[in-house]
Amino acid sequence: MFEIDGSQKSGSGTILRLSVALATIRGLPLHIYNIRMNRPQPGLKPQHLEAVLTAAKLCDAEVIGAEINSRELWFKPKKVKGGAFEAEIGTAGSITMLLTAVLPICLFADQPVQLHVSKGGTDVSHSPTINYLRFVFLPMLNRMGLETDLMIHRYGYYPKGLGEVTLTVKPSQSLTSLCLEDSGKVSVIKGISVCTFLAERKVAQRQANAASNYLSEKGYKTDIQIVNDSSNPAQKGSSLVLWTETDSNALLGADAIGELGKASETVGNEAAQAIYSEISAKPTVDLHLADLLIPYVALTQGKSTYLAAALSEHLQANIWLAEKMLGVKIEAEKVDGLYRIEKTG
């Protein structure tokens, strides 16, 4: 049985989500305690609970302690199965975090997995936006041999949520290693600017214009798609995702979300400044990708390497768990101002 102290490293929901996924992959029971102890409100919140319950559905796990505010959990997985599954968060809790929690498990299903997630947040604070997953994270996994399809039915924002997506995954127990050690040159920065029931205020256009103007001043061309969405009449909101793939296959992304009282131009500038900061640092993956990729490179055969601009607490936590639960070796060495992340054979 794996014994995991959830207060270690980041002490966040990251420890919970990845522990459950890796225990399921290993087919071994998990006991995790001190769940989210480093957060203002420790214990399981609705999005964490639903992630655990969804993971349990995928492997018919026996679960003890799966209730709101619980700080201790026992999770005993069985064989991972495919098929169609439903998940419902019920708050503006992050849909993207739920998806990233169960996606590693789907690699080991006996047939394709179709996961329909409803009543959650697609674009909320403290998590990647749904279009970041769609245009940055999942394309990178596709390079590694994982075939996925993500359909957005409704965008969901704070405080009501009500977002809805479907993720389809084709299992792949043999992933291709990554070797990304050259930042390369940027030719164009792409993006998608979305607003829901805010078209009359030209929110999506204003976000895109602000980002384009900022990046143009820095010498970069942009190609940003405008989406005036009407999928969720109960919850207005907006987001902007920017990304670029260099001539050496480095992939960098950044995003920003709208909030009540926050100008559209501020959203555009936030995303633009974030992607420019990444480009200027010359890594080969952005800060979000750096930690999200850890379980996947840990599962590859042979060596995988990439460069990150910083060693975030989530990245450190994911490396710690991958080494502890999968028995791999992942080094994070600072070289010329960047962190070289290398998973050895």
Secondary structure, DSSP 8 states (H G I E B T S, - for coil): -EEEETTSTT-SHHHHHHHHHHHHHHT--EEEESTTTTSSS-S--HHHHHHHHHHHHHHT-EEES-STT--EEEEE------EEEEEE--SS-BHHHHHHHHHHHHTT-SS-EEEEEEEEBSS-TTS--HHHIIIIIHHHHHHTT-EEEEEEEE--BTTTB-EEEEEEEE--S-----B--------EEEEEEEEES-GGGTHHHHHHHHHHHHHHHTT-EEEEEEEEE-S-TT--EEEEEEEEE-TT--EEEEEEE--TT--HHHHHHHHHHHHHHHHHH--SB-HHHHHHTHHHHHTSSS-EEEEES---HHHHHHHHHHHHHH---EEEEEETTEEEEEE--
